[in-house]
Amino acid sequence: MSKPTLYTFGGSVWVHAPLIAITEGGYAPGDIKLETVNLAEGANFNPEFLKVNHNGTVPVLVSADGHKYESTISSVKEILKHAPKPPAHDAHHTHELDKIIKEIHNPAHDPNDLFVLPVDDADREAKAKGVVGGFLAGRQKALDTYAPTAPAEFKSFLEGKQRANGHLLAFFTGNPDQEARTALYTSAQNLWASAGTFIRGEVTHLLKKSSGPYLAGTEPGEADFHLVTWLARIITDAGVPPGSISGVALKAVEARTGGQPIDPVVAGFWDSWTQRESFKVNNVA
């Protein structure tokens, strides 16, 4: 009998949410097959992968009967639905927890965009020479290969990605004018401001209402898997090494999001997670 397959990539933000769900849900190694799609080499734009997920993103969960769950939210939910050890579920706050999961994935504070977009000239130069520059170049090489010969059903999608990625790569490798730089830097600064508002607002509010360090209480639940995944990448986007203690991690996030203090309840959430086995074995960052 075939097994479910989860398409992942270690450098992706969102794949860690279903990976945590697998570990916390009590699955044994091999219960769900893991298939790597190298985003840094643009493998997600290969038409063969686009047949699996027409959006060209990971994670994607394909169930044993071939049903596809093409978003982080749906893949985590399906994994937990069949988990040998279902996570904590607080029926009193179900609506609020469902709402915060959606807000975690709000494009207004997308950690992928924060990973790529620079906030100033110095940040642009550093990213151009680092992982971001290499990532964009790898994607462009793949798109330039796949787009010209893509099947008709994927050609428009790939050509759009080819143009958009090319413009962004040129921003880092070329000499953009002041207007272009200001526009992109402002976008990045707005993303950081939104992330700060979310952390100091809804996240803090729900953690303060909780009976334990997690959104779900004394043990983490579905919403926590999404939140820790998002927060981990926000922290690394702020320039802090993965798994850093809250005193270091959240100070960097405070600085990036306007300087206002972040409530200690968020530090408690973060420090509780960094000690969990599911956080460590899945290299959450």
CORDA-V705818 format. One record per residue. N is the residue number from 1. RES is the residue in one small letter. SS is DSSP state (helix for helix, strand for strand, loop for the rest). OMEGA is omega in radians with two decimals (none if undefined). Layout:
n->{N;N}
res->{RES;RES}
ss->{SS;SS}
omega->{OMEGA;OMEGA}
This chain:
n->{1;2;3;4;5;6;7;8;9;10;11;12;13;14;15;16;17;18;19;20;21;22;23;24;25;26;27;28;29;30;31;32;33;34;35;36;37;38;39;40;41;42;43;44;45;46;47;48;49;50;51;52;53;54;55;56;57;58;59;60;61;62;63;64;65;66;67;68;69;70;71;72;73;74;75;76;77;78;79;80;81;82;83;84;85;86;87;88;89;90;91;92;93;94;95;96;97;98;99;100;101;102;103;104;105;106;107;108;109;110;111;112;113;114;115;116;117;118;119;120;121;122;123;124;125;126;127;128;129;130;131;132;133;134;135;136;137;138;139;140;141;142;143;144;145;146;147;148;149;150;151;152;153;154;155;156;157;158;159;160;161;162;163;164;165;166;167;168;169;170;171;172;173;174;175;176;177;178;179;180;181;182;183;184;185;186;187;188;189;190;191;192;193;194;195;196;197;198;199;200;201;202;203;204;205;206;207;208;209;210;211;212;213;214;215;216;217;218;219;220;221;222;223;224;225;226;227;228;229;230;231;232;233;234;235;236;237;238;239;240;241;242;243;244;245;246;247;248;249;250;251;252;253;254;255;256;257;258;259;260;261;262;263;264;265;266;267;268;269;270;271;272;273;274;275;276;277;278;279;280;281;282;283;284;285}
res->{m;s;k;p;t;l;y;t;f;g;g;s;v;w;v;h;a;p;l;i;a;i;t;e;g;g;y;a;p;g;d;i;k;l;e;t;v;n;l;a;e;g;a;n;f;n;p;e;f;l;k;v;n;h;n;g;t;v;p;v;l;v;s;a;d;g;h;k;y;e;s;t;i;s;s;v;k;e;i;l;k;h;a;p;k;p;p;a;h;d;a;h;h;t;h;e;l;d;k;i;i;k;e;i;h;n;p;a;h;d;p;n;d;l;f;v;l;p;v;d;d;a;d;r;e;a;k;a;k;g;v;v;g;g;f;l;a;g;r;q;k;a;l;d;t;y;a;p;t;a;p;a;e;f;k;s;f;l;e;g;k;q;r;a;n;g;h;l;l;a;f;f;t;g;n;p;d;q;e;a;r;t;a;l;y;t;s;a;q;n;l;w;a;s;a;g;t;f;i;r;g;e;v;t;h;l;l;k;k;s;s;g;p;y;l;a;g;t;e;p;g;e;a;d;f;h;l;v;t;w;l;a;r;i;i;t;d;a;g;v;p;p;g;s;i;s;g;v;a;l;k;a;v;e;a;r;t;g;g;q;p;i;d;p;v;v;a;g;f;w;d;s;w;t;q;r;e;s;f;k;v;n;n;v;a}
ss->{loop;loop;loop;strand;strand;strand;strand;strand;loop;loop;loop;loop;loop;loop;helix;helix;helix;helix;helix;helix;helix;helix;helix;helix;loop;loop;loop;loop;loop;loop;loop;strand;strand;strand;strand;strand;loop;loop;helix;helix;helix;loop;helix;helix;helix;loop;helix;helix;helix;helix;loop;loop;loop;loop;loop;loop;loop;loop;loop;strand;strand;strand;loop;loop;loop;loop;loop;strand;strand;loop;loop;helix;helix;helix;helix;helix;helix;helix;helix;helix;helix;loop;loop;loop;loop;loop;loop;strand;loop;loop;helix;helix;helix;helix;helix;helix;helix;helix;helix;helix;helix;helix;helix;helix;loop;loop;helix;helix;helix;loop;helix;helix;helix;helix;helix;helix;loop;loop;loop;loop;helix;helix;helix;helix;helix;helix;helix;helix;helix;loop;helix;helix;helix;helix;helix;helix;helix;helix;helix;helix;helix;helix;helix;helix;helix;helix;loop;loop;loop;loop;loop;helix;helix;helix;helix;helix;helix;helix;helix;helix;helix;helix;helix;helix;helix;helix;helix;helix;helix;helix;helix;helix;helix;loop;loop;loop;loop;helix;helix;helix;helix;helix;helix;helix;helix;helix;helix;helix;helix;helix;helix;helix;helix;helix;helix;helix;helix;helix;helix;helix;helix;helix;helix;helix;helix;helix;helix;helix;helix;loop;loop;loop;loop;strand;loop;loop;strand;loop;loop;loop;strand;helix;helix;helix;helix;helix;helix;helix;helix;helix;helix;helix;helix;helix;helix;helix;helix;loop;loop;loop;loop;loop;loop;loop;loop;helix;helix;helix;helix;helix;helix;helix;helix;helix;helix;helix;loop;loop;loop;loop;loop;loop;loop;helix;helix;helix;helix;helix;helix;helix;helix;helix;helix;helix;loop;loop;helix;helix;helix;helix;helix;loop;loop;loop;loop}
omega->{-3.13;3.14;3.00;3.13;3.06;3.10;-3.00;2.94;-3.03;-3.12;3.14;3.06;-2.82;3.14;-3.10;3.12;3.07;3.09;3.06;3.14;3.11;-3.12;-3.12;-3.12;3.04;3.07;3.06;3.09;3.13;3.10;3.06;-3.12;3.11;-3.12;-3.09;3.03;-3.02;-3.12;-3.11;3.09;3.10;-3.13;3.10;3.10;3.04;-3.14;3.11;3.08;3.12;3.04;3.09;3.12;-3.08;3.08;3.14;-3.11;2.97;0.11;2.95;3.07;3.03;-3.09;-3.12;3.14;3.04;3.12;-3.06;3.05;-2.88;3.10;3.09;-3.09;-3.09;-3.14;3.10;-3.12;-3.14;3.10;-3.11;3.13;-3.08;-3.06;3.06;-3.13;-3.09;-3.10;3.10;3.14;-3.13;-3.07;-3.11;-3.07;-3.08;-3.11;-3.13;-3.13;3.06;-3.14;-3.10;3.06;3.11;-3.13;3.07;-3.09;3.12;3.13;-3.12;3.07;-3.13;-3.13;3.05;3.10;3.12;3.07;-3.03;-2.94;3.12;-3.14;3.13;-3.07;-3.13;3.11;3.10;-3.12;-3.13;-3.13;3.12;-3.10;-3.03;-3.05;-3.09;3.13;3.12;3.14;-3.14;3.13;3.11;3.09;-3.09;3.12;3.13;-3.13;3.11;3.10;-3.02;-3.01;-3.06;-3.05;-3.07;3.00;-3.06;-3.09;-3.11;-2.97;-3.13;3.12;-3.09;3.11;3.07;3.09;3.13;3.13;-3.07;3.14;3.12;3.11;-3.12;3.09;3.13;3.11;-3.12;-3.03;-3.11;-3.13;-3.07;3.14;-3.06;-3.13;3.13;3.14;-3.13;-3.12;-3.10;3.12;3.11;3.09;-3.14;3.14;3.09;3.09;3.11;3.12;3.11;3.11;3.13;3.11;3.13;-3.13;-3.08;-3.11;-3.00;-3.13;-3.14;-3.13;-3.09;3.10;3.11;3.12;-3.02;3.11;-3.14;-3.08;-3.10;3.08;-3.10;3.13;-3.08;3.06;-3.08;3.08;-3.03;-3.11;3.14;3.14;3.11;-3.06;-3.11;3.09;3.12;-3.08;3.14;3.14;3.05;3.14;3.12;3.04;3.13;3.05;-3.10;3.12;3.14;3.06;3.13;3.12;-3.04;-3.12;3.09;-3.03;-3.04;3.03;3.13;3.12;3.08;-3.10;-3.12;-3.02;3.01;3.04;3.14;-3.12;3.04;-3.05;3.13;-3.14;3.09;3.06;3.11;3.08;-3.08;-3.10;3.07;-3.12;-3.06;3.10;-3.10;-3.13;-3.11;3.10;-3.07;-3.04;-3.14;3.06;-3.07;3.13;none}
